[in-house]
Amino acid sequence: MTLGEGMTPLLPVRRTRARIGAGDLLVKDEGLNPTGSFKARGLSCAISMCVELGVKVLAIPSAGNAASALSAYAAAAGLEAHIFMPRDVPQANFIECKAYGAQVTLVDGLISDCGRIVAERSRAEGWFDFSTLKEPYRIEGKKTMGYEVAEQLNWELPDAIFYPAGGGVGMIGMWKAFEEMEALGWIGTKRPKMIAVQAEGCQPVVRAYQEGAEASRFWEGASTVAAGLRVPKPLGDRLTLRAIRESGGCAIAVSDDELMGAGIRLASDEGIFAAPEGAACVAAAERLVREGFLKASDKIVLYNTGSGLKYLEAYSIWFPRPS
């Protein structure tokens, strides 16, 4: 089941590179996928398997973009979709899901609260639970980000990859892809430093990394304008932390002001209107290059996981409409 997802461009960002003093800086722009985010990759694969295996009714807890993608691919496949999202989810996600014909429930709480409801209702009503890492196929779709970046760089992986880690499955998928490509003989043993980026208002993976822990603890009072980073306890935290440590990478948190400012600079300098989550990677790269964690000669890839057009409420704070 496809809506044209994948093979997104890997764009050189020359002004941003010069401004922060990086060597070779590129943005993998996932905002050009169907429904405007990288979530299309995983849901395309998973919904295809639902069709093959005869699954008819689906349910997902989401911070927004996974719900939009599931709703779209379920509509294309003629399947029934039940969506549970926080009440303050970006308006674009709510409207998309409704337009695609999904049954949407807005929850007073976080994605963790939505996940608890989906687990309970799925057992009671026979829905298939599409929660992160509760089924095996979304990660198979997301790992294509790793295959693509290798192909686009002529099978030579970059020195560092910045990835906004809410649930962290995109990073887990890429790490899996790199292992598979080495086993196939397509790449060597070189791995990029995997750098997980979170928001200061919700940074469970960063805290676990700094503490040397194998898993994260629930982040109380999670709050950030980057809806996709407001995940207080990622289910895939152990695998994310393993990829970070095995690669010699790190986990870093940036403030909402830093990430939104970086998003505005990326748009005005490069013509790329990034989601706040992707903008967080720009802010993190600015800091780690400045602090010397990365060398001036390094080839760096930043993942923008979604389109800024889906976050107009967040950007409108910086650009209020004249009365």
Buried (B, 14 or more C-beta within 10 A) or exposed (E): BEBEBBEBBBBEBEEBBEEBEBBBBBBBBBBBBBBBBBBBBBBBBBBBBBBEEEBBBBBBBBBBBBBBBBBBBBBBBEBBBBBBBBEBBBEBBBEBBEEBEBBBBBBEBBBBBBBBBBBEBBEEEEBBBBBBBBBEBBBBBBBBBBBBBBBBBEEEBBBBBBBBBBBBBBBBBBBBBBBBBBEEEEBEEEBBBBBBBBBBBBBBBBBBBEEEBEBBEEBEEBEBBBBBBBBBBBBBBBBBBBBBBEBEBBBBBBBBEBBBBBBBBBBEBBEBBBBBBBBBBBBBBBBBBEEEBBEEEBBBBBBBBBBBEBBEEBBEEEEEEEE
